[in-house]
Structures are given as C-alpha cells and as structure tokens.
Amino acid sequence: MAVSERGPRERMVFSAAQLIRRDGVDATGMREVAAHARAPRGSLQHYFPGGKEQLVNEAVGWAGRYAARRVDRFLAALPEPTPSGLFAQMVRQWTEEYETAGFGGGCPVAAATVDCAGSTVSTREAASVSLAHWTGAVARALSGMGVPGERAAPLATLMISSLEGAILMARAEQDVRALTTVTRELGPLLDAAVSGTD
C-alpha cells in the first residue's frame, strides 16, 4: 500500500516504525511521529488513547507482520527456492539499503526491545509476538522447502538471530561485511537441513 493510500492512523504507525528504526524509542516523540506522518497532532490522542506506549507497540506489531510478508514475497521470487536462497534475500534487503542509503536504520523490533525490554512489559511482549510472527513465517517457508519440522523453527531462529546481529554489526562498523559473512557461512548449513541432503 502506498503511503498516500494510508489513513492517518496507519501513517502514524508506519512513521513510528520508521523513526524507531532510525532513532530508537526514547528519541522518537509523538509530535515527531505526527509530523513525519503528515497527520494532525490532535489525532494522536484520538487514535492512540494509550499514548506513546500504545503507538510503539503497534509499530512493533506492524514491523513483525511486514517482515513475515517479506518472507513470503522473497520465497515467491525465488525461481528455485532453497533455504540459503531465502536467507540471502532476507539479508540482501539490508545490504542494498546500507549501500544506497547509509547505515542510519535498523530493525524497529530490535530497537524497541533494546530500549524497553527491561522497563515496559507491554512493549517487550509486543516485540516477542512480533519476532514469533516473523520466525513462524521463516519456519513455514523452510518446511515447505523440505526442512524437517523439528528443525524448521530452530533454523528460523538461527537465521533471524544471525541477521539481527549482522545488522547491528553493520551499523556499528558502517560496513556490510557482517551481512555478507552470515550469508556465506550459514548458506551451506541451511541447505544441508533439507531432507535427503547430505
């Protein structure tokens, strides 16, 4: 959905996710979200009576659903789906972003977890649900490629954990080295998990 097609509420959730991924939760203010979303400031209280906490939690939920949908799109775009090919696509979106736009943004779910896991139970829970949604999409994709059921969820966790760690390292180093490394090193392990592969 194009930004212009979103209503003010959806624009604010999307804008919150974009600002959180860049600046973190603490540095993202409600007024800044409204300005970024081009929404009336007065609409914040109307749409988010729970205040910033509600908005952050909804942005985190949106991010998890977005990541899960991306998995489905990546899978559909692969001419011959393999676990390594899926992981390479998941990583590629980040290497392309960093190479073209710089290292300013990370994952909004990771940012919210870092900022709020110890202080805001509802946000920690929203992040957990979001990550489970994303991990579930990856696990289903792996199962569809022939990875045995008992290995699909653990490998999905490994893929997402590796990706999130590499994103963090890439931002710190201002270099995509960690992203290209996890793609290269995990690929053979992921493909070896397909039933019937030696």
FENLINHU-V894230 format. One line per field, one symbol per residue. ss: DSSP state (2 for helix, 1 for strand, 0 for the rest). psi: psi as a letter, one per 20 degrees, with the letter a starting at -180 (. if undefined). burial: # if it has 9 or more other ideal C-beta (glycine too) atoms within 8 Angstrom, else .. Layout:
ss = ???
psi = ???
burial = ???
//
This chain:
ss = 002220022222222222222220000002222222200000222220002222222222222222222222222220000022222222222222222220000002222222220000222222222222222222222222001022222222222222222222222220002222222222222222010000
psi = pqghiqrhghhhgggggghghgirghioqghhggghilqphiighghmhjbhgggghhgggggghggghhggggghiphnpqghggghgghhhghgghhhiakhqbphggghgghihihoghhghggggghhgghggggggghijjpqhiigghhgggghgggghhggggggilqjghghghgghhghgghiippip.
burial = .....#.#.############..##..#.#.###.##.#...##..##....####################.##..#..###########.###.##.......########.###..#..##.##.###############.#.#...###.######.##########....########..##..##.##....
//
